[in-house]
Amino acid sequence: MLASPRVSTRTVVHPAARLRGSLRLPGDKSITHRALILGALAKGESHVYGGSDGLDCNSTAGVLEALGVSIERLGAPDGGRVDRVVRSPGRQGWCEPAGVLDAGNSGTTLRLMSGVLAGTPMYAVLDGDASLRGRPVARIIEPLRRMGATLHARAADTLPPLTIVGRSSLSAIVHRTPVPSAQVKSAVLLAGLSARGVVEVREAVATRDHTERMLRARGIDVREGPADGEWVIRMEDGGSVQPRDERVPGDISAAAFWLVAGAAHRDAELTLETVGVNPTRRAIVDLLRQMGARIREEPLVTDGTEPMATLTVSTSELRAIDLGPGDVARAIDEIPALCLAAACARGITHIRGAGELRRKESDRIAGIAGGLAALGARVAVDGDDLTIEGRPDLPAFGLAGAAVQAHDDHRLAMLFAVAGLLADGETAIDDAASVAVSYPGFLTDLERVRA
Ligand code: S3P
C-alpha cells in the first residue's frame, strides 16, 4: 500500500550454543524482478520457477498486473520461493494504468519499471512507501530523458513519485553511470529495447549482469567487456523479447548473513543449497575467504543462465580486511553482513567510499554503526568510510545484547538478528518484520539453525 507506515514490531533473539543445518534460501530477488518484467514484455507464457516471494518481487508483480499482465502463482510458496506463470499480450497489448503504480519498498521495481515505461507509449506514475520516496531518481531521469521519454519527479526531479510519459520509439544513447548501479544500467537497457541503434552503458565497476544475461537468453543482442578502463555493455537495435522459462537460484545476498554467522560463530557448520554464484554477485564469498572464512563451494550443473553452487561454511578465525569503493560496489547488498564479520575479526577493518549505502532502504552507514555500537562493537564513521575493530579474544566478541533499530530495513534487521546469535544476552530488534521484503522465512530459519 502506498506510503502506509508499517506497524512497528520487536523481535527478540537469544545467543545460539551451536549453529547447524542446511538451508534452502529464498529465490534471488534481482533475478526474480527481471524474470517477471521480461516475461511481461514478451508475448506469451513464461514460467518463473523458485522465484522470490518477498514483498519487493510481489511489488513488481503487482505493477505488471496493473498494466494488464496475468501473473499466476502455482502452488503454495515454499521457504521464500514460489513458482509463477506470467501470461502477457506483449508490451503492445498492455493497458494504461488507471491508478498510481505501487513499487512499495522496492528500488529495483522503481528503477527497472521506469526504463520499461519510458519505452511504452502511455502515462504512468510510480510511487511507493515512505522509504522509497527518499530514494534518488535523478540518476534514471537524466538518461531516460536523453532517450526521448518525459519524466518528472518531486523535489526538483530528485525523488518519487515519478511521472513517466513513454514513447514507443526512443533514441539510442551512450550512458556513463555516475555511480556504479545495476538498477540504472538495467533501466537504460530496458528502455533501449524501444530504441534503434546501439545503446551503450559504461560503468567504472562491472555491476550485476543479470539483465544482460537474461536479455541475451531472450533473443536480444547484448555484449559486454572491458574497454578504456571501463566495463562497457552494448545493445544492438533493441527488439522484441521472446518468452522463456527461468529457474531462479537461491539469493546470495540472503546467503551472506548465514556465511557470516557460520564463519564467526564458535561452533558452526551451515550448508546453503543452490546459491547463485554469478561472478558479478559472488564478491561476498571471495571477501569472506580473504578474511579467513572456511567456505566450501560445490558447483552445480545448471541448464539456466546463472551459475549455482552449494556452499558450506564452518567456524573460522577471521582477520580484518581493507575494502575500497570498487569492493563496496561489487558487494553493495552484503556490506551490512560483512560489517558483522569485521566486528568478529582480528584487527581493524576499513571500508572506504561506501556513500551509496546511505541511499538504500535506509541510511545503512548510520544504521550499521548505530546498531553494532549499541551491541558493544567498536565502530567509527568518518564521512562515507567505516572503521570496525574486531575483538575475537573477548567472550562473544565483546558483543552484548541490547535494543537495536532496524529502521524498517530488511538487511539491517537480518544483520542484527545474526549478531544476536553471537552476542551475549538478549538482542531486541525493532522493525524486524521488514525481513519479509527479501526473505519472508528468515526468522524461521534463524530458529532452525540453532542445533
Ligand atoms: C539491484 C541493484 C543494486 C542493489 C539492489 C538490487 C538490482 O542497487 O543494491 O538491492 O537488482 O539491480 P543499485 O544498482 O542501485 O546499486
Residues whose N, C-alpha, C, O or C-beta is under 5 A from the ligand:
A	BS01	S3P	S30 T108 P180 S181 A182 Q183 V184 I332 D333
